[in-house]
């Protein structure tokens, strides 16, 4: 398995196998806490190769700097099957998240696991935006 793309963005779509991204980001400026990001998406483009066939589990953990989940883990069953003439299979995954709340400034990440093995980490930094005049 190879993760080609792992990104946090404002929105994503899958158009017949094409992954379309809008507004990829890795930081949010917050003048006051808590801050709520109204809508975002985790977008993944994953290529499976020979030997990856079978029933897999994709798991996303959105964690703070201490490794504690800030939302419940997202667990997705992933059946991997190959057509007879394929050498690889590529799949797009788009996980929409609404009302993502951050109570503290600092580092966060989306940890991407397949069958309990870590494959990627998407960083996010909640930055303090000083009030104007400071």
N, C-alpha and C positions, 0 to 999 in steps of 0.2 A: 504494500500500500504506500502511496505517495500523496501527500497533501500539497497540491499545487497552489492553492489560495486559502488563506485563513485570515479573515478580516472582520472588524466591527464597522458597520456602516449605517447610514440613515435608512437605506432601503436596498433591496436586491430582488431580482426576478430571474427566473429560468425560462428562456425562450428556446424551446426545442434543443436543449442541451447547451445553450450558450448562457453563461453566467453574466448577468448585468448588474453592476454595482453603482450606487449613488451615494456620494458623500462618505468615503472611508475616513475614519478618524481614530486618533489614539489619545486624545485628551479632551476634557470638558472644563471650562472655566466656570467657577462658582463663587459668587460674591458672598453668598450666605448658604448655610446648611440647615436642613437637608436640601439637596438639589435632586429634582426628579427629571430624568430624561424621558420625554413622552413616548418616543417610538424609535427603536433601532433594530438592527438585524445582525446576526452572526451569519456570515456567508462562507461556505467551504466548497472547494472543488477538489475532489478526491479521485485518484486513479487507482484502481485495483488491478493486480496482475495475477498470473497463474499462481496458485497456492492460496489465494485469498478467498476462494469460493466457500460458500456456506453461509450460515446465519451468524452475523456479527452484531455487535452492540456499540453504537456511537454514544458517548457520554460527554456532556458539556458541564463544567463546573465554573460558575462565575464567583470568584473568590476575592477577598480583600488581601492586604499584605501579610496577614497572619495565616492565610490559607483557609479561612472560614467562609463557607458559602453565604452569599448575600441574597440569593434566591435559591429555591430548590433545584437540585441537579436536573438536567434535561437528559433523558435516556431515550434513545431512538433505535429501534430494531432496524438492521440493515441486511436484508438478504442479498447476497452477491452471487449472481449467475452469469455465465459467459455464453454468448451465442457460439455456435460451433466454429465460426470463422474468425473469432476475435482473439487478439493477443492481449488486450487490456480492455477494461471498461471504466469509463469516467462518469462520476455522478456528482451532481450539485446538491448541496444541502443549504436551505435557507431557514433559519430559526428566528422568527419575529418575536421581539420582546417589547412589552409595553409597560410604562410606568416604572422604569428602573430607578430605584431610589438609592442615593448615596448619603450616608450620615456623617462621613468624615472625608477630609482631603487626604490624598495619598495615592498609592499605587494599588491597582486592581488588575485582575487578568481573567481571561476566559481560557480555561484549560481544556484541551481537546484530547479525549482518550478513545481508543478503539480496543474493545475486548480487554479493558483495564490496563492498557499500556499507553503511556503518554506519547502523543505524536506532535502536539503543537501547543503554544501558549500565546494568546493574543493580549498584549499589554494595554492598559488604560490608566491614564493619570488624571485624577481629579485635582485640578490646580486652584489655588486660592486667587481670586481676582480682587485685589485691594479696592476699597471704595474710592470713588473719585475724590481728588484733593489730598490723598495720602501719599 
